[in-house]
């Protein structure tokens, strides 16, 4: 009798590039599955190999459009009906996370809704990275392994050997994250205070702290239209900063984000590959999180602690 593999890794359509790198790091083959598309926009998911009794890892970020989320849900349902022993959703970028509370009357809390949907679909565990708000973990009734991109960003920042460095945040909401980086690196923290005219439109911004003669590292969890982060970079350069670099976990990069980054005064924009970034921009640098997720998958399967993954 042939021995059943201890776990299998599968991927949705648009996260295959990352799943292949994760499997390469794990030293295993990416599982075979078929996603059939129909003329009306519907699609069907099927596993092309037995997963009975297996611990199944489904790699799929839920970035726009919604097909990526729907693919993940169908993959979970198919795995459950194919008698998988356990189903772990590996979601490097957890979409809709900015809707984590009622910030005005009569709005949905989409992050909670997604947590409910994934749980009902049948996941036993979630592995994700840099949620927009840490408390989203509490929306789930299954274990959540919440990883941080700091484990790949910190070594890169240190390799730059920058003198007179300060860590900054493009808005007050990210001050906790930036403060953690600043404390770890032993450098000062600078804040930006912004006022929005409406969603994705910054009305005004001010810098709280001294950036003159400093090399600035802007820290954020995601960049969508890049309006805030490029405005912050330009403002800091106007205040006498020597250079401004930005690190952000998720490259949402909705148009015209690439153009804004290219035309901004920042030296470099560093992302992870949690979301595929296929546009051309000389200032964008991508660092892979494949090894981070591969190691986490291995530790979860072997029931080992993942606390050593956290630098901050």
C-alpha positions as CSV (number, residue, x, y, z in Angstrom):
1,X,0.0,0.0,0.0
2,X,1.3,3.5,-0.9
3,X,1.6,5.9,2.0
4,X,-0.7,8.9,2.0
5,X,1.3,12.2,2.1
6,X,1.1,13.9,5.5
7,X,-0.2,17.1,4.0
8,X,-1.0,18.6,0.6
9,X,-0.8,22.2,-0.6
10,X,-3.2,23.6,-3.3
11,X,-3.7,27.0,-4.8
12,X,-6.3,29.2,-6.3
13,X,-5.7,30.8,-9.7
14,X,-4.1,34.1,-8.8
15,X,-2.0,32.9,-5.9
16,X,-0.4,30.1,-7.7
17,X,2.9,32.1,-8.1
18,X,3.2,32.2,-4.3
19,X,2.0,28.6,-3.7
20,X,4.7,27.3,-6.1
21,X,7.4,29.1,-4.1
22,X,6.0,27.8,-0.8
23,X,6.0,24.2,-2.2
24,X,9.5,24.7,-3.4
25,X,10.6,25.7,0.1
26,X,8.7,22.8,1.6
27,X,10.2,20.4,-0.9
28,X,6.8,19.1,-2.0
29,X,4.7,19.2,-5.2
30,X,1.8,21.7,-5.6
31,X,-1.4,19.7,-5.6
32,X,-3.4,19.3,-8.8
33,X,-6.8,20.9,-9.0
34,X,-9.0,22.2,-11.8
35,X,-11.0,25.4,-11.9
36,X,-13.5,25.3,-14.8
37,X,-14.9,28.7,-15.9
38,X,-18.3,29.0,-17.6
39,X,-19.6,31.6,-20.0
40,X,-21.8,33.4,-17.5
41,X,-18.9,34.0,-15.1
42,X,-19.5,31.1,-12.8
43,X,-16.7,28.6,-12.1
44,X,-16.4,25.1,-10.6
45,X,-13.5,23.7,-8.5
46,X,-12.4,20.1,-8.3
47,X,-9.4,18.4,-6.7
48,X,-7.7,16.1,-9.3
49,X,-6.1,13.8,-6.7
50,X,-7.3,12.1,-3.5
51,X,-7.2,14.2,-0.3
52,X,-9.0,11.8,1.9
53,X,-7.5,11.9,5.4
54,X,-5.0,14.6,4.5
55,X,-4.2,17.9,6.1
56,X,-5.0,20.3,3.3
57,X,-3.5,23.8,2.9
58,X,-5.3,26.1,0.5
59,X,-3.2,29.1,-0.5
60,X,-5.3,32.1,-1.7
61,X,-5.2,35.8,-0.9
62,X,-8.5,37.5,-1.1
63,X,-7.5,40.6,-3.0
64,X,-9.8,42.2,-5.6
65,X,-11.7,41.0,-7.5
66,X,-14.1,38.9,-5.5
67,X,-13.5,35.8,-7.6
68,X,-10.4,35.1,-5.5
69,X,-12.6,34.9,-2.4
70,X,-15.2,32.8,-4.1
71,X,-12.5,30.4,-5.4
72,X,-11.2,30.0,-1.9
73,X,-14.7,29.2,-0.6
74,X,-15.3,26.6,-3.3
75,X,-11.9,25.0,-2.6
76,X,-12.8,24.8,1.1
77,X,-16.2,23.2,0.4
78,X,-14.7,20.8,-2.1
79,X,-12.0,19.7,0.4
80,X,-14.6,19.2,3.1
81,X,-16.7,17.0,0.8
82,X,-13.6,15.1,-0.3
83,X,-13.0,14.0,3.3
84,X,-9.9,16.0,4.1
85,X,-8.8,15.5,7.7
86,X,-8.4,19.2,8.2
87,X,-8.5,22.3,6.1
88,X,-6.1,25.2,6.7
89,X,-6.8,28.4,4.7
90,X,-3.5,30.2,3.9
91,X,-4.5,33.8,3.2
92,X,-1.5,36.0,3.1
93,X,-3.6,39.1,2.3
94,X,-7.0,39.1,4.1
95,X,-9.3,41.4,2.1
96,X,-12.1,43.6,3.4
97,X,-10.0,43.9,6.6
98,X,-10.4,47.7,6.6
99,X,-14.1,47.2,7.3
100,X,-13.5,45.9,10.9
101,X,-15.9,48.2,12.8
102,X,-18.9,50.4,12.5
103,X,-17.4,53.8,11.9
104,X,-20.7,55.3,10.9
105,X,-24.4,54.2,11.1
106,X,-25.9,51.5,8.9
107,X,-22.7,50.0,7.6
108,X,-21.5,46.3,7.4
109,X,-18.6,44.9,9.3
110,X,-17.2,43.0,6.3
111,X,-14.2,41.5,8.1
112,X,-16.5,39.8,10.6
113,X,-18.8,38.6,7.8
114,X,-15.8,37.0,6.0
115,X,-14.7,35.3,9.2
116,X,-18.1,33.8,9.5
117,X,-18.3,32.7,5.9
118,X,-14.9,31.0,6.0
119,X,-15.8,29.2,9.2
120,X,-19.2,28.0,7.8
121,X,-17.4,26.9,4.6
122,X,-15.3,24.6,6.8
123,X,-11.8,25.8,7.7
124,X,-10.2,24.4,10.8
125,X,-7.4,27.1,10.9
126,X,-6.4,30.3,9.3
127,X,-2.8,31.4,8.5
128,X,-2.6,35.1,7.5
129,X,-0.2,38.0,7.6
130,X,-0.4,41.6,8.8
131,X,-4.2,42.1,9.2
132,X,-5.3,45.7,9.0
133,X,-6.4,45.4,12.6
134,X,-5.1,42.8,15.1
135,X,-8.5,42.4,16.7
136,X,-9.9,40.7,13.5
137,X,-8.3,37.5,14.9
138,X,-11.1,37.6,17.5
139,X,-13.8,37.4,14.7
140,X,-12.8,33.7,14.2
141,X,-13.8,30.8,16.3
142,X,-10.9,28.7,14.9
143,X,-7.2,29.1,15.6
144,X,-5.6,32.0,13.7
145,X,-1.8,32.2,13.1
146,X,-1.2,35.9,12.5
147,X,2.3,36.4,10.9
148,X,4.1,39.6,10.5
149,X,6.1,40.8,7.5
150,X,8.6,42.3,9.9
151,X,10.5,39.0,9.8
152,X,11.5,39.8,6.2
153,X,11.5,43.6,6.3
154,X,13.8,44.0,9.3
155,X,16.7,42.1,7.8
156,X,16.3,44.1,4.6
157,X,16.3,47.5,6.5
158,X,19.3,46.5,8.5
159,X,21.2,45.5,5.3
160,X,20.8,49.1,4.0
161,X,23.1,50.3,6.9
162,X,21.4,53.7,6.9
163,X,22.7,56.4,9.3
164,X,20.5,58.8,11.2
165,X,17.4,56.6,10.5
166,X,13.9,57.3,11.8
167,X,10.8,55.2,11.5
168,X,7.6,57.0,10.4
169,X,3.9,56.2,9.9
170,X,1.8,57.9,7.1
171,X,-1.2,58.1,9.5
172,X,-1.8,57.9,13.2
173,X,-3.7,54.6,12.8
174,X,-0.5,52.8,12.1
175,X,1.4,54.3,15.0
176,X,1.5,51.1,17.0
177,X,3.0,49.1,14.1
178,X,5.6,51.9,13.4
179,X,6.4,52.3,17.1
180,X,7.2,48.5,17.3
181,X,9.7,48.9,14.4
182,X,11.3,52.0,15.9
183,X,11.7,50.3,19.3
184,X,13.3,47.2,17.7
185,X,15.7,49.2,15.6
186,X,16.4,51.6,18.4
187,X,15.5,54.8,16.4
188,X,13.1,57.7,16.8
189,X,9.5,57.6,15.7
190,X,7.8,60.3,13.6
191,X,4.1,60.5,13.0
192,X,2.0,62.0,10.2
193,X,-1.5,63.3,10.9
194,X,-3.8,63.3,7.9
195,X,-7.3,64.5,7.3
196,X,-9.4,62.9,4.6
197,X,-11.8,64.7,2.3
198,X,-13.3,61.3,1.4
199,X,-12.2,57.7,0.9
200,X,-8.8,57.5,-0.8
201,X,-8.5,61.3,-0.9
202,X,-6.2,63.1,1.6
203,X,-7.2,66.7,2.3
204,X,-4.2,67.8,4.5
205,X,-1.2,66.3,6.3
206,X,1.2,67.4,8.9
207,X,4.5,65.9,10.3
208,X,4.8,65.4,14.0
209,X,8.5,65.0,14.8
210,X,11.9,65.9,13.3
211,X,13.0,64.4,9.9
212,X,15.6,67.0,8.9
213,X,18.9,65.3,8.0
214,X,17.3,61.8,8.5
215,X,16.8,58.7,6.4
216,X,13.1,57.9,6.9
217,X,11.5,54.5,6.8
218,X,7.7,54.8,6.3
219,X,5.8,51.7,7.7
220,X,2.3,50.7,6.6
221,X,0.3,47.5,6.3
222,X,-1.0,48.1,2.7
223,X,-0.8,50.6,-0.1
224,X,-4.0,51.0,-2.1
225,X,-4.0,54.2,-4.3
226,X,-0.6,55.3,-2.7
227,X,-2.0,58.8,-2.2
228,X,-1.3,58.9,1.5
229,X,2.2,57.3,1.5
230,X,3.5,59.4,-1.5
231,X,2.1,62.6,0.0
232,X,3.9,61.7,3.3
233,X,7.2,61.0,1.5
234,X,7.0,64.3,-0.4
235,X,6.2,66.2,2.8
236,X,9.1,64.7,4.7
237,X,11.5,65.4,1.9
238,X,10.3,69.0,1.9
239,X,11.0,69.1,5.7
240,X,14.7,68.2,5.0
241,X,14.8,64.4,5.1
242,X,17.8,62.9,3.3
243,X,15.8,60.0,1.9
244,X,12.4,58.3,2.3
245,X,11.8,54.6,1.8
246,X,8.5,52.9,2.5
247,X,7.7,49.3,3.5
248,X,4.2,47.8,3.3
249,X,3.1,44.2,3.5
250,X,0.4,44.2,0.8
251,X,0.7,45.8,-2.7
252,X,-2.9,46.4,-3.4
253,X,-1.7,49.2,-5.8
254,X,-4.9,50.3,-7.4
255,X,-4.5,52.8,-10.3
256,X,-2.9,55.3,-10.3
257,X,-0.7,54.0,-7.4
258,X,2.2,52.9,-9.6
259,X,2.4,56.3,-11.3
260,X,2.3,58.1,-8.0
261,X,5.1,56.0,-6.5
262,X,7.2,56.4,-9.7
263,X,6.7,60.2,-9.6
264,X,7.1,60.6,-5.9
265,X,10.3,61.7,-4.1
266,X,10.7,58.4,-2.2
267,X,13.8,56.3,-3.0
268,X,12.2,52.9,-2.8
269,X,8.8,51.2,-2.1
270,X,9.2,47.7,-0.6
271,X,6.4,45.1,-0.6
272,X,6.0,41.4,0.0
273,X,4.6,39.1,-2.6
274,X,1.3,38.5,-0.7
275,X,-0.5,40.0,-3.7
276,X,0.9,39.7,-7.3
277,X,2.3,42.9,-8.5
278,X,2.8,42.8,-12.3
279,X,3.2,46.4,-13.2
280,X,6.5,48.2,-14.0
281,X,7.9,50.6,-11.5
282,X,11.6,51.2,-10.9
283,X,11.1,52.1,-7.3
284,X,9.1,49.0,-6.3
285,X,11.1,46.2,-4.7
286,X,9.4,42.9,-3.8
287,X,10.6,40.5,-1.0
288,X,9.1,37.0,-0.9
289,X,7.3,35.6,2.1
290,X,7.3,32.1,0.7
291,X,9.8,30.8,3.2
292,X,8.0,32.4,6.1
293,X,4.7,30.7,5.2
294,X,6.4,27.4,4.3
295,X,8.1,27.3,7.7
296,X,4.8,28.1,9.4
297,X,3.0,25.3,7.5
298,X,5.7,22.9,8.5
299,X,5.4,23.9,12.2
300,X,1.6,23.7,12.2
301,X,1.7,20.2,10.7
302,X,4.3,19.1,13.3
303,X,2.4,20.8,16.1
304,X,5.4,23.0,16.9
305,X,5.4,26.6,18.2
306,X,5.6,29.4,15.7
307,X,6.6,32.1,18.2
308,X,10.2,32.1,16.8
309,X,8.7,33.6,13.6
310,X,8.1,36.9,15.4
311,X,10.9,39.4,15.4
312,X,8.8,42.2,16.9
